[in-house]
Amino acid sequence: TQRLPQFDHQKIAQSVGGIVLVQCPLLQLIGMLREHYNALTISR
């Protein structure tokens, strides 16, 4: 099995947090799409 390099989880969390902040409008859009999809599956 391959040994994966050990990650600095805090750094990853920070960079992910930065990405989330930058892409907040995209996340809101995804959330809206998810709500619409849920509404469609519920009404089925």
N, C-alpha and C positions, 0 to 999 in steps of 0.2 A: 504493500500500500504506500501511496505517496504521502510524504510528510508535508503538510501545508505550512507555509510560514505563519508565525503567530501574529495575529493582528492586534493593534492597539484599539480596543473597543471604544475607548473614550474619543479618540480621534475620529474613528469611523462615525460614531454617533454625532459628533459635532459637524462633520462634513455632510452627513445625511440631513441634519437639521438645517444646515445652510441651503442645501438643495431644496428642501421642503419650503423654506421661506421664499426662495427665489421662484419656485414653481407653484406658489399658492393658488394663483388663478387657475392653473391647470388642474390642481387637486380639486378645487371647487367645481370645475367643469366635470371631472370624473365623478365626484359625489352626486352631482345633479343627474348625470347619465345613469348612475347606479340606482338612484331613487326612481327614475323613470322606469328602469328595467324591473325593479322590485314591484312597482305599481302594475306593470304589464303582467308579471307572473302571478300577482295576487288576483287580478281581475279575470285571469283565465279560468 
